[in-house]
Structures are given as C-alpha cells and as structure tokens.
C-alpha cells in the first residue's frame, strides 16, 4: 500500500483507475457526486443549446433559485441523459472546459487528474476556514488567482460584488467556494500567494511542509514568479473498454493499443482497486481475447452507480470511504438486457417521435427526419420547447376579463384593481394575447420595483405562458455572468426586470425602448419624480415626441396598481389633475376599473376591517428622563468647541428630543458646522459631542417603540463601536465620555426596573391584538409592519422571548440591500422566512416596508402597522396584505405623535381618489380624442420642464447648448 496506510481511503483515490474508461456516460455516472458538487449550474446550463430545451433550461434555473446549484446540477444531468442530441457528451465537456473547469473536463476525457485537489480543499475549509475568513483580505490574492486561471473573471466579479455589498469576510467565503473548482493545482498556487502576501503564518497552520519548502526556495532564489508549476500528470498506456447503456463511444482522443499489456502498465491506483474494476486483455487488432470475451473489462454494477450517485460528496471529502464500502457484486448478464421495444405491446414497434413547438404551430415528426440542421434552425429561432412541460390553463373571472378588455385591443391602459384581486393573472392574459399575435417579433418586458417581486412574478408567468423567459434583477446579475441586456434580447420572449436594471440597459447598454413591443409596469403608481419607472417612460416619451413616423414602433404600455393616490391634493379637482398627470406619465389612453362586474369582484376580494388604535404614553419613564438629562449635559459642551462662531444654530439644539426634528438638526446643522471648523482640536471635540448626541437620540427613538432595555443595548453597542480613544484626547472629549460613564449604572437600573420605567404601551397593545387573533384562529398569519430594520429585529426577538407569545413564533423580514449587522437579510433568508410563514412554522413576520407591495399570503388574517403613517397608497398596500376572510388591519398610534391623525387623513383621501377616477373616466368617455390631445400637451410641457431643469443643474454648459443646438424660441425664453 501507499504511504497513507493508516488513513481511511476515499473513493477519490481510485480516480485515476476510473479515468481509464473512455466511455463518457459511465464516467458521468461514476463522477456524478463530483460533477454536481464542483460545477456551478449557472456556468453550464445556459450554454447547452440543442442538448437541452429552453423549457428544461428554465426548469433547471428555477430549481437553482429554489434549492441551489447542487440540486439543479442533478436535474441538468438527468435532462442531458434523456437528450437525443448525438454529440451531447462532447458538447457538455466542451462547455465545462470553456467555462474554466479544466480538471473536470480532463477527468471526463479519460485523462489523469490529481485527487488530492479535493482532499486538500476539505482540509483547508474544515480546519482553517475561520482563520482564512477572519484574517485575509481577498482583494490581495484574487489578481494572482485569476492570472493563474484558478478563478475565472466571473468568479472575481462575484467576489468583488460581495466585497462591496457585504465586506471582506463574506467575499472571502465566496473566494473559498470558487478556488477549488477550476484547476487541480489550485492548492499550491493559493498557498504560494498567501506566503507572498505575508500570510505565511496561516500557511504554516495549514501545511507546515509547504511553508518550509517555500521558505527554502525563497532563500535559494528559486521561488518562481508565477507560483509552483503543475505536477506531471499520469497518462494511461493501456486501452480499456466500457460497458454502458449507451454504446456510442466518445469521439475523443484515442488511446494507443498495446498487445497483451502487462498489469504494470496500469496506474498503481488501478492495480490496488482491481476488486472494483476488472480489465481484460485486448489483442493487436483491438478485439477482446477469446479467453476474456465473456468477461467485462470495466464492471460497475447498477447498484454501484446508484450508490455513487447518492453519496454525500461533502462526507466523502471529509471522512473518506473505504475500498470495501465501494465493492459491490454485480449480477447482470446479457439475458437481462432489454431491447428498446421490450416495453411495447405485442405487435407494436417503438417509434421515436419528437414534438417541435413553435409560436403558431406544433409539428409532430419522426425522429429520423430531425436533422442537425433542422434542430439548429429551430434552436436558433428559439422555438424548440419541451413537450413534456405542461402549461396551466388560465381562466379569468368576469371582473378580470373586464380589466383586460381594452389592453387586449392593444390600447395603453392604467388598470386600478384592489389588492388580492389577481392583477398578475390579468397581466398574464395580456402577455398571452400579445405573443400570439402575428406580425413583427414580440418582446415583452414586465417591470417590477423590487428584487423580491421579480422571481415571484416570473414563476406565475411561466406557469401559464409557453415562452422563453429571463429574469434580470440585481440578484441575478450578482449570481450570473451576464453584464448587459442587449445580447439577451434575441434569445428570450419575456423579460421580468427590476426597473433600475432596465434603466441601466436603456441608458448605457445600447438597448432601445423600440426593442420591446409591450411594457407592463407592476405597481405603476411609482411612475413620477425621479423613480426608475419614470426614467423608463422618459425614454419612451423621447421617441413619441420626436413627431416622426416612428411612433408606430412604440411598445404598448400597461400599468397595474391597487391605488393610484392623489398626491398632495386636498380637493377633488386637484386630485383629478394629479390622476391625469399620472396617466400622462404612463401614456395611458384608458383608465380601467371594475364597473360592470363589481358584484363578482366583491365575491372574490376580502377587504380587511380597519382599526386605528391610539395608544397612551408610558405613565412612568425614568429611563427616558435620564437619557434626556444626559443629552442636555452633553449639549453644554458645544459652546466650548467654538462652533457658535461659524453657525449660531449649532449651539441651539431643539427642545424636544428623540424625534425626527432632533435627527434633522444633527444632520443639517451640526454635521455641516463640523466641516466649517478649521482647528483640528475643535473638530475632534464637536465630532465626539455629535456622536454621543446621535447615540442618545437614537436610543430615545427606540425607547418610544420598544423596551427600555432595548434602548439601553442600542446605547451600549453604539458606544462600544466608536473609534478607540487616542492617548492625547482633549478635555472636552474626556468630559463627554465621563458624563456617560457616570450615569450608566443609573441608566441600567432605570431600564430594568419596571417600577421606574413602565412597559411600552405599544408593545402591550400589540401583544393583546396577537393573542386575541390567535385565540380566535389558531392557524392565523400576521404581518407587523415597522419603519426600520433594527426595530424589526427588536420586536421579533421580543416575541420569541415573551412567555405569552413565544408559542406563536415570529420572524423578521427585511431587505437584502443592507448588511446583516445592520439588520439586513440575504436573499436565501428572505425566501426561507416567507416559506416558513406560508407553511405555518411561524405565525408572525415583522417586516419593513419592503413587504407592503407584492407579498401574497392567502392565509394572512392580521396586519398591523406599528406606529407610523405613510401615504394613501402605502395604506392601501399594507392593508391589502390581509387576504384571508374576516381579516383585520390595525394602525397602532402613539398619543405623543401625529400618526393617528395622519392615518385618518389618508383614509379620507381614498373616497377622493375614487371620485377623481370617475371624473377622468367620464372625460375619456365623453371625448376621447380631446383627452388624448390634452395628454400630449401635458407630455410636451413635462419634457420641456425636464430639459430646463437639466440645464439649470449644469449651468456651465447652458450657453454652449444654446449655441450648438437649435432650440425653440420659447425654450430660450
């Protein structure tokens, strides 16, 4: 045996012997655990045109989004095995190699690779992962790793994106997940680079022998600039044959034939594993010797293949699998082999039939008539689909048919429909109708505002529309290697895109609004101001208002919303003007609401009962008094900094504290005054004072929403995270810090003593509402909306730790843009939270406003808006999350704020919006032509105002613009 006699032997140690087989399908079966673990499905699936259908590719990507790359790669291999494409294995290997997975490609071509590439990877990650993540800056090593092809450019871009979004530790985790996948010499190159970058102390922990050798080479001047060269790779000299269900050999490199080769020609590992692998001599004509003709050269039972496929690859890497555990007895004979027609009824002959789907027809043709040219032609046009994929039949309700009517005629529409009424299904019917129309090539773009809505809407579209669909969002851009939308346009029929990604494509990537034939805006009430929706429509208006014959090339525009709002209007007339302006922004020719089928709408849409609960303030609040006293004492030191000379407002703080007014003063006054100070000591003093005041003010804000102990923790954590004090801190800095240190004990006592600081009445009322709802409906679902991520964290933690509430179980749901330490969640955590909520594992989610739009939970019967007011649109959106029958919507409003009053005003604006919509519909019905003329005038004025505003933002260029372009006279004026 070899040197590692005492260690358990991994199945990977038999790699070289397995590679003696040139029959690729069997290699794929044997290497299945390796392939699914090593290959990223996003690197492989998009490039297998012809091998898998578009629908199969979408199924794989859907599996990737839901369950990750490993499970999706398993699915992909199943589709490849079932493919009738002649050169499928050749193409798979070519893609694998071109995507940078060199040693996997070599393995599947029957060449030798180093099995220790896997074992060493496990050693590093399992034993030293924490050290690598905590101590190494990935930006110091990724350049060398990319230049040596250990990682690809796409890997580096993902690592950089993770660095920007979540910091070096998260980026290092991504790097460690990538380095082992591409090249079997990664281990030496990686350790070499660590040594070069002053991380030799970590290398010594990982592999002390390597560190010593590197040090010796460095002393002797033999340390190569480009790292350690690849070790020589063993090559097999003995020809072998494989038994497989598929008998077409891989048309790859041939292996030289030896007459009656001696076993010594075999790879030593293969000799050791003869109990699993059997060889037969081959004569000089390349035929089996008679003596061995009844034996199988390479015997691997179905049980072995099944066992290999079911192995947990991580366990293989970490613990190893003994030779004995892989040794299975094979009981297969030629009698067991079945012809393709064995499963047919008597008298029947199996015929291979392929169904080719096109947009307007379905062809059933004999498999033999499908030439490579025909398949390529159909694939190029992207009309080849998987006939096994079932598309659901979409049946609209009466009110939904009414909503879709005008859009199905090709008209631009703004469709207003209550939450929970199935607006997405109306959009799907419009997409179906649009794609089925004859004429020019159809390209649909479904535009959403948030990343989490992109996948949600795309899943529904794929259920009902047979099309090539692509999701483009910030999440997919980070996960995939595409950077531009333009090359994707010919490949897909429907795009589900986040608004900002489409803005980027229209602005910087050569995509034109004319490239699309239908624009659908989800939650189109955002189309105003500088929102990305409005930026997209600005591009549309530029084409429309050129007044050329190209207007016919404009896409159809359809917008959906539950509430269009009234802006700042206080009268019906102003609300009507606002609504017409929104329609002008959307270029909507019709305003669609349910009018004929209101009774049908009422049967299917539940409207939650609404309550606005004003909650009194704490009766006892010594903690709040103590924090305010701390702030007053700290404020006195402002004059000592001399800041009053540059700005008198800087020494006149607001009298009320723990509110937005005080926060505004800290940002607008103190921060700007800080930049005006010239002396460094004064700047340091004011910086310290402002930081402490900001911490105290934030604590008071949290105190108003949560427990005093939560506010105390905010103070403690924030001060601990302040920059470490230097030895030469000045007198003011010392005084400010000593004030806090002197009062901290008292603060802690007040926070923890309910006799001195009462419980928060808001939390008590929330507990009461949740318990009452749970008593009435044990299978309840509730959403609590809060303003900040930190508060979501605090309330979810409080519910989990509360004896009365912990059996109901709560979880937070926040955005993915912020880092985890700031209360953010990853995409996976978001999906997991929603799934657990739907399944009833958690009855409550505490969510930020990210969930106000699009979160569709049919079982949700309780919605609480926790002490904040929005606008009429956000009120409708939040209330609409209550989808279950007899659901309730509560607004909890502290008496010391104006929340209750503002929410009452929002409620009163809803009837105003309804009346304004009726007025606009009447105007459209009375004289549609005049309405469109007025709308176009609105659009011209808006474009002119926008142009003037841009010129004001860039005054240096105004004169040049006036001279260089021919402007209308009224624009000069």
N, C-alpha and C positions, 0 to 999 in steps of 0.2 A: 504494500500500500504506500501511499504518498506520505508526505511529511505531516499532514494534519490528521494523523491516525486517531488522535483522541477526540476530535470534534465530530459532532453529528454531521452527516453528509447531506447536503442539499441536492435536490433534483437538478439544480443548475450545474452541478459538477459533471453531469452527463451530457452537457450541451454539445460538446464537440462531436460526440458519437451520434447524437441525433442529427447533427448537421451533415452527416454522411449521406443523407437521403436527398435526392433531387426532386422528389415528388412534393410539390408545394402544398397541396391541400392537407396532406398528412402532417407536414411541418406546422401548418397553421393550427391544426388541432392540438398538436403537442405543445405548441408555443402559445396557445390561447391565453393562459394566465399572464404571460409576459406581454402579449400584444395589448390586451385590454388595460393593463396597468401602466404600460410605458407610453403608448400612443395617445395623444390628445385628439379626441374625435373631431374637434373643430379644425384641426390641421389636415385631416384626411377626407372626411365626408364631402366637403364642397368640391373636391377635385375628381370625383369618381363618376363623371358624366358617362352615360352609356352602361356602366356597370350596375348602378342603382338608379331607380326612377326618381323624379322630383318629389313625389309623394313619400317615397321611402326615405329620402334625404330629410324631408321635413319631419317625418316621424322620429328619425334619429336625433335631430336637433331639439325636438320637443322633449324627448327623453333626457337629453343632456341638460336642458334648462330645469327639468324637474328633479332629476336624480344624479346628475353629474356625468363626467366623462367616462368612467369605468363601465357603468351600466349601459350608456349609449354606445360605447365601442362594442360591447357584446351584441347589441342589437344590429349594429352595422355589419359585423361578421356574419350574422345569420342571413341578412339580406344579400351579402356578397355570395355566400354559399348557394343561395337559391337563384342567383342570377344566371341567365342563359348566355351572357356575353362571353364569347370564346376566349378572349385574352384577359379575363377579369383578374387572374392572379398576377399576370405580368404587369398590368396597369396598377394594381394595388402596390406592388413592390416599387414600381417607378415613382408613384406618389409618395410612398414612405421615404424613399431615398431623397427625392427632391425637396421634401419638407424638412430634411435635416436629420432624420433618424437613421444614421448610417449603419450602426451595428445591427439594428433590427432588420434592415434590408439585406445586409450580408448574411445574417442568420437564415433568412428565408431563401437565399440563393445557394445555401449549402456551403458557405464559407465559414471559416473559423472565427469566433469572437471570444472575448475574454469573459468568462463567467464571473470573475471577481469584481467586475464593474457593479454588479448588483449587491454582492455581499458587503463591499466596502461602503456603498451608499447606505445600506442599513446600519452599518456600524457608526457612521457619522451621525445620521439623523437620530438614532435611538440613544446613543450615549452622549453626543455632544451638540445636539440641536440647540439647546438653551444657550450654551456658550457662544455658538455662532450667531444666533439671532441677537443676543444682548450686546455683543462686542464688535461686530463687523458692520462697516458701512458698505452696502452693496455697490454704491457708485464707484468705490475704489477698485473693484475687481471685475465689473461686468465688461469693461472695454477689452481686457485681455481675453476673457472667456469668449466674447463674440468674435474676436480676431482669430482665435484658435478653433472656431466652429463648435465650441462646447455648448453655446446657446446661439439661437438664431436672432436676427434683428427683431422679429415679432416678440420673442421672449424678452429681449432687452426693453422694448417699448412697454410691455406689460409691467415689467419691474419698475420702470421709470414712472408709469402712471400710478402704481401702488405707492411709490415713494412720495409722489405729490399729494395723493389723497389721504394716505394713512400713515406715512412716515417710514423710516428705515427698517424698523423691526418687521412690519408687515411685508415690506419689499424683500427683505432677506428670506422670509418664508417662501415667497414666490420663487426667488432665485434657487433656493434649495430644492424646490419641487421641479425645477427645469433642468438643472445641470447634469443629472444622471441619464437623461432620456436620449441624448443625441449621439454621443461619441463614447466608445468604451475606454478611451484614455482620459476621460474627464477627471478621474481621481488625481492623477499625477499633476495635470495642468492646474487644477483647483488648488491643491496644496502648495504647488510651486508659487502660484500667485499670492497666496496667503503669506508665505515666507517673504516674498519680495515686498509686500505691503506692511511689514512689521507686525504680522500676526503669527510669528514663528512660535510664540508661547502656546497658541491654540493648537498648532500643528503638532507640537510635542505631546500634547494630551491625546490627540487623535492617533498619530502614528510616529512614535519616537524614532524608529529606524529611518523613516523617510527624512525626518528633521535632521538627523545626524548626517545622512548621505548628502543632503542639500548643503549643510554647513561645510562638509569636506569639499564638495565641488566648488563652493564659493571661495574657500581658502586657496584651492588649487587653480582658480581661474577657469574652471570647467563648467560653470553654471551657464547653460545656453540661454541665449536671449529669448528664445521662443519656447522655453519650457522643455520638458523631457520628451524625446521622440517616442512615437508609438513602438511598442514591442513588436517583434516579428510575430506574424500570425501563422499558426499551423495550417497546412493545407493537406487535404486527404488525397492519397495516391490510389486508393482502392475504389473501383467503381461499385456502386451499390444500386439496388433497385428497390422500389417501394410498392407495397400493396395498398390500394386505396379504392374507395368507392368510385372515384373519377380516374379514368385511365389515361387521359391525355397528359403526357409528360410536359413539364415546364420547359419551354423552348429557350432555356438559358444557356449558360456556358457549359460546354461538355467536359466530362472528366476523363482523363486518359485511361485506357484499358490496360490492365496487366493480366497476363495469362497465369492462372492459378496463383494468385498472390499469397504471400505468406502473411499470417496474422500480424507480424511485426510491422507491416506497412500501416496498420491501423493506428489511429490515435490512441495513446495509452489509456485515456479515459474510457474509450470504447471497449478496449480489452477487458477492463475491470467490470464493465456493465454488461457482459455477454449474457447474463441471466435475463436481462430485459430485452436485449437486442440480438437478433440472430442473423448471421451472414452466411451466404452460400457462394461457393466459387463460381467464377464466370470464365468461360473458355475464350480462346483468342478471337472467336467470331462474335463475342459479346452475348453468347447464349448461356443459359444455365446448364451446368454439367448434369448428366443423367442421374448421377447419384444424389444430387441435391434438388432435382426438378420438382419433387413432391414437397419440398420444404419451402418455407417463405424466408426470403432474405431478411426482411425487416418486419418482424412480427410485433404488432401492437394491437392488443385486443380492444374491442369497443369499450369494454369496462375501463381499460387504462385511459383511453381518450376521454371517456366521461369523467373519470377521476381527475385527470389533469385539468379539464375544463372547469371543474367545480372547486378547485383548490383556492384557498385564500392566499393570494400571492404575497401579501404582507407577512403572513405566517411562514410561508416558505422562506422568505428572505431572512426573517428574524430567528427562526428556530431550526430551520433545515429539515429535510425529510430524508429518512434513511433509504438506502437502496432496497431494503426489504419491503418497505411500505409501497414502493412502486412496482414490485414484482407481482404480476398477476398471471394467472393461467389462461391461455387462450383456447377456446373450444369452437373455432369456426372452420368449416370445411367448404369445399366448392358446392356441396349439396345445399348449403344454407343460402347460397347466393340466389337472388331472385332477378328475373328479367324485368324490364320496365313494364311488361304487360301482365305481370302476375296478379296485380290487384284488379284487373278488368274482369267484367262478367264474361261468361263463355260466349264465344263468337264475336267479342269486341276486340278491337285493337286500339291501343293508346295512341292518340294523336296529339302532338304538341301544338297548341293553339295560343296565339298571343293577341290580346286586345289592345289596340292602339287608340288612345283617346286624343281627340283634337277638340278645339274650342267648339266647333259646329257639328262634329260628327264623330261616330265611333266605328272603327273598322275592325272586323274580325278576320284574321288572315292566318294561313298556315305558317307554322314556324319556319319551314324551309324557305319560304318566299321572303323572309325578312333578311335582306342583305345588309351587310355592314353599312353600305351607302345609305340604305333606307333608314336604318336606325340612327345614323349620324345626322341625316336630314331632319328626322323628327326631333332628335335631341337638340339640334341647333335651333329649331323653332320653338323648343321647349313645350311641345305638345304631347310628348310621351309621358303617360302617367301610369300609376299602379292601379290596375283594375280591381285589385282586392280591397282597396281602401273605400269604405262606404261613406257616402256623404248624406247627412241627415236632410230630411225634407223640411223645409221652412213653411209653416202655415201661420200667416199673420191674423191677428184678431181684427175685428171690424174697425176699431179706432186706429189701429196701426196701419191698416190699408188706407184709411183716410189721410193719415200723416204722410204716407209715401206717395200719394197720388200725383201731386204736382212735380215732384222730383223725378218720378218715372217718365214724365214727359220731357225731361231734360232741362227743366227750369232751375234757376238758382233759388234756393229756399233757406229760410231760417225756421227751424222746427222747434217749437217750445212744447215740452211734454213733461209731466211730473216725474220725479224720481221713482224708480221701480216700475215704470210703465213699459219698459222694453225698448228704449230708443235704439239700442245696438241692433236689435233684430230688424228694425225699420231700415237702418243703415245697410245691413247685410242684403236686404231685398233690393235696395237701390244699387248696390255693387253687382249683385247677380244680373239684374236687368241691364246694367251698363256694359258688363263684359260680354253679354250675349248679343248685343247689338252688332250689326255688320258695319263695315266702314273701316276707318283708319285704326291703327293699333291702339288698344286701350291700356292706359296706365292709371291706376287708382292709387291715391295716397291718402291714408287715414291718419289724421294728425291728432296727437294727444299732448296733454300738457306735462305729464309726469311719467317717469320711467316705469313705475309700477303698473300704470294703465296700459302700457304698450303690449306686454305679454298677455294681460287679461283680455284685451280686445282681439288680439290676433288669434287666440285659442278659439274664440267664438266664431270668427270668420272662417277658420279652417274647418270647423265642424259642418258648415253649410255651403261653402263655395269651393268648387274644384278649380284651384288656381295655383300659381307659383307665388308664394307669399314670403316676404322678407321683413323681419323686424329690425329697425335701426334705432338705437337709443344709446344713451351714454353707457349703459351696462353692456350692450352687445359690442360696442366699439372697444371697450376695455377687454372683452373676452375673445374677440375675433381679431384677425389680422388685416381686415379691410380698413382703409382710412378715408376713402372717397366713395360717394354715392354714384357718380357718373358711370363707372364701369358696370354697376349692378343693374342699370336701367333696362338693358336688353334681356336680362335673364329672368325678370320677375314681372308678374302682372299687378300685384297688390303690394304696397309698402305700408307698414304700420310704423310711423315715425314720430319721435318726440319733436316738438316744434323747433327747439333750438338746433337740432341736428339738420332739419330741413333748411333753416335759415343759413346755417353754415354751408350747406351744399349749394344753395342759390347764390350765396354771396362770393364764395371762394373756390368752388369746385367745378365751375362750368356747367352747372345744372340750370335749366331754364324752366320757368313756370309753364312754358309751352310743351315741355316734355310730358306733361300729365294731361289726362282727359277728364279726371274727376278728383276734386278736393273735398274731403269730408273732415270737418272740424268737430271734435268731441269737446263739449263744454265751451262752446264758441263765445260765451259771454266775456271771455278774456280778451276778445279782439278789440283792444283800444290802447291808447297811450303807446308805450314802447314795448309792450308784450310781444314775444315772438310770433304769436298769431297775427298781430297787426303788421309786423315786419314782412311776413309772408304775403299778406294781402297788398302791402305796398308794392311788392314786385309785380303782382297781378295788375294793380292799377297803372303802373308804368306802361304795361303793354296795352291795356284797354284805352288809356287816354292819349296814346300816340295818334289816334284817329286815322288809322290805316285800314286796309282791307284784311289785316291780320287778326281782327277781333274775333273772327270765326275760329281762330286757333286757341282761343282761351278755354281753359277747362271749365266744366260745370262746377259750381260751388254749393255745398250743402252744409249747413251748420246745425248742431244739436245742442240744446241746453234745457235745464229744468227751470231756470229763472233768468231772464234777460236783465233784470234790475231796472232802476230808474235813475242811477247816478246820484247827483245832489239835488234832484228836482223835489220841489215842495208842492207843486200843483200838477194837475193832470195835463195841462198844456205843456209844461216843461218836461214832464215825463214822456209825452208823445214825441217831442223834439228829440229827446235822448234816444228813444227807441228807433226813430227814423235814422239817427246818426249811426247807431249800431248796425242797422240794415245796410246803410251806405258803406260802412267799413267792410261788411261781408259781401257787398254787391248782391244782396238778396232781393230778388224781384217779388217774392211772396213771403208773407208771414203766416206760418201754418200752426194752427192749434186745433184741438179736437172740438168740433162744433156739432156735427151731426150725430156722433156716437158717444155722447157723454155718459149715457147710462151704462154702456159697455165698458167704458173707461173706469167708471165708479165701481163696477163689479170686480175689477182685477187689480186695482191700486188701493192700498191701505194708506190712509192718512193718519199719522200718529196724533194722539191727543196731546195738546201742548200746555205746559205749565211754566210760569215764571215765578220762582220762589226767591223772595228777598230774605236774606239771612242776616241776623243781627251780628254786631261785632262782639269780640270777647269782653266779658264783664271784668275780668282781671287779666292784666298783661304787664307784669313787672319786667319780663324779658324785653318787650318792645321799648319800655321806658328806659331801661338800662342801655340798650343799643343807641337810642336817640341821644342819651346823655354823652355816650362815647363820641358820637359824631359832633355834638356841639363843642366838646372839649378840643377835639382834633381841628375843628374849623378855626379856632382861635389862633392857631399857629400860621394860618395863611398870611396874615399881615407881616409876620416876621420874615417871610420869604422875599418881601418887596414886590410881589406880583401886583399889588394895588396900583403901583405906578404905571404899569403898562395896560392894565384893564381894571377899572374900579369894580366891575361886576364880578370879578374873580374873588373878591373878599365879601361878597353879599350873597350867600347861598340862600336858596328857597327856605321858607319857614317850615313847610311840610316835608317830610322825609319818607323814603320807602315807596316812591311813586315815579311815574314817567317824567314828571316835571323836574325832579331832582336828577334823574338819569340824564335828561337833556342838558341840564346845567353842567354836569360833569363832562359831557362830550363837547358841547358847543362853546363853553366858556373856559373852563379850566384847561382842557386839552389844547385849545388854541393859544391861551395865555402862556402855556408851557413852552410853546415854540417861540414866543416873543422874548423870553428871558435870555440874557446874554451870558450871565455869570453861571459857571458850572455848578457851584455850590447851591445857588438859589434854585437851579433847575432840578438838582437831585432832591432838594427838600420838598419842592412842590410836587415832584413825581411821587414821592413816598406818601405825602399827605393825600393826594388824589387817589392813589391805590387803596389806602385804608378806607377812605370815604366811600369808594366804589364797592368795596367788600361789605361794609356795614349796610349800605343802601340795598344791595342785592339780598342780603340776609333779611332785611325788613320786608322786601317783596316776597321772598319765600315764606316768611313768617305769616304773611297775610293769607297765603294759600294753604299752608301746611302746618306741621307741628313746630313748636319752638326748638325741639331737639334737632329737627331737620335744618333749621336756620343756623343753629349753633355749629352743626357739622359743616355747613357751607363756609362759615367764617373760618373755622379751624383749617379746613382743607385749602382754602384760598391763601391764607397767610403762610401755611407750610410750603406752598408752591411759589411764593415770592422769591425773587433773586436773593441768594445768600448775602448777608450783610458783610461789607468790607470792614477791614480794621480801622479805617480812617473815616467812619461815618460821622456826620456832623451833629451838632447839638440838637437841631430840630428833629432829625431822624430818630435820635435816641429817645427824645421826649415822646414822639408819636408812638413808638413801639412800647415804651414803658407804660403809657396810658392803657394800652390794650392788655398788657401783661398784668397790670394791677387790678383790672376789672374782670379778668377771665373767670376766676373762681366764682365770683358773684353771678356772672352770666350763666355759667353751667348750672348753678343751684337754681336760678330762676327758670331755666329751660326744663329742668327735670322735675320740678315741684309743681304739681297741678293746683295746689292751694295758692301759689303765687302767680302762675300763668295757666289760665284755663285752656282746655282743649279747643281746637279750632272749630267754630260752629259750622263752617262749610263742610268739613270732613264728617262731622256728626250727622249733618243732613244727608250727605252722600251715602253714608253707611245705612241710614234709615231707608232711603229710597231703594238701595240694592237689596237689602234684606226683605223689604215688603214685596218687591218684584219676585224675588226668589221663592218666597213663601207661596205666592200665587201660581208661579210657573217654575218648578224646579229645573226644567230644561231651558231656562232663559239664556239669552245672549245680550250683553250690554256693552255699549261703547261710551267711554267717558272722554270727551274732547277737552284738551288743555292747551295752553298757549306755548309752552316751552318743553324742550326735551328733558330738561332737568326735573321739571315738575312731573312729567310722565313717569320718570324713574322713581321719584319720591312716592307718588300715590300708589304705583304698582307694588313697591316694596312694603308700604304701609298695609295694603290689603293682604299681602302674603303673611305678614307678621301679626295681623289682628286676629284674635281668637274668634271673633264673631264672623269674620269674612274669609278666613284662610281656607275654609272648606269649599268656597265658591271658586277660588283660584283666579288670579289676574295676571296679565302680562302686558308689557308696554309694546307700542307700535309707533316707531318714529322713522324719520327719513334716513336715507343712506348717504347723504352728502357730507354729514359731519362725522368726525372720528368717534370711535367707540367711547373714548374717555370723555367726550363732550355729549354723550347721550345718544349718539347715532347708532344705527343698526346696519349690518351688511344685508345684501340682497337675499342671501340664504336665510338669515334670521327673520327677515320680513315675511318671506314665503312660509317659513316654518310656523311663525306666530299666527298667521291667518289660517293655515291648515288646522292647527290645534284648536283655534277658536271655532272654526266651522264644525269640527268633529266633537266639540263639547268638552275637550280636555281642559280648556279654560273658558269660563263663563263671561269674563270681563276682559276687554282690552282697553288700556289707557293710551290714547292716541293723540298725536299732534294733528294739525290741520291737513296734513298730507292725506289723511283718510276721509276728509269731508267729501271728496269727489271720487266716485267710481268704486268705492268699497261696497260690494254686493253680497250681503249675508242675509239670506232669506229668513233665517231663524231669529234675527235681531229684533227684540221687542222692547229694548230700553236704550235711549240715547240721552246723555247728559252733557250739556255744555257747562264747563266748570268755571264760572266767574269771569267770563269775558264776553264782549259783544263784538260782532262783526258788522257786515252789511246785509241788506235783504237777500242777496244772492247766497252768501255763506250760511245764512239762517235756513234757507230752503234746502241747501245741500246737506247741512248737518242733520236737519230734521228728517230728511229723506232716507237716512241710513236705517231708520226704523221700518223694516219691511214686513214684519210679522203682523198677524191680525191682533187688534187691541194693543198695539204698541204705544209707548208714551215717550214724549220728548220734554225734558226738563231743562230749564235755564236756572242755574244756581247763581244768585247775585248777592254779593256782599253789600250791606246797607251803606258802608262808607264810600262806595264807588257809585258811578252812574250807570252800571251795567243794566239794571232792570229798566231804567228809563229808556236807554238806547235800544234795548230789545223790543220794548213796546213800540217805539217809533218804527223799527224795522218791520214789525208785524202790521202796522198801519199802512206801510208802503206797498204791501202785497196787493190789496184791492186797487190801489192807484195804478200799479203795473197792469193789472187785468183790464182796467178801463182804458188805459193807453193802448193796449194791444187791440181792443175792439175798435178804437178810433182809427188806427192805422189800417186795419183790415177793411173798414168801411171806405176809407180813401182809395185803397187799391181796387176795391170792387166798383166804386163809382167811376173812376177814370184811371185805369192802369197806365196808360200812356203818359199822362201828366205826372203820375207818381214817379215813373222812371226818368222823366226829364228832370224833375226836381232832384232826384237822387244823383243823377250825373253832375248837376251843378254843385251839389254837396261835395262830390268827389273831386271836382276840379279845384274848388276852394281849399279843400283839405290838402291836396297835393301842393298848391301854391304856398299855403301857410307852412307846410313842412319844408319846402325849399327855402323859404325866407328864414325859417328857424335855423336851418343848417348853415346858411350864410352868416347869421349872427354868431353862431358858435365858432366860425372860422373867419373873423373879420379881416385877417391879414390877406385872405385870398379874394375878398369881395370885389375889389377894383379889377383884379385880373379876370375874374369871371365876367364882369360887365363888359370888359373889352374884348374878351376872347370868344364869347358865345352871344348868339343873337337872342336877347331876352325880349319878351313882350314889354311894351311901354309901361303897362300898369304894374309890372313886377319891379321895374326900376323905381317907380314912384314909391 
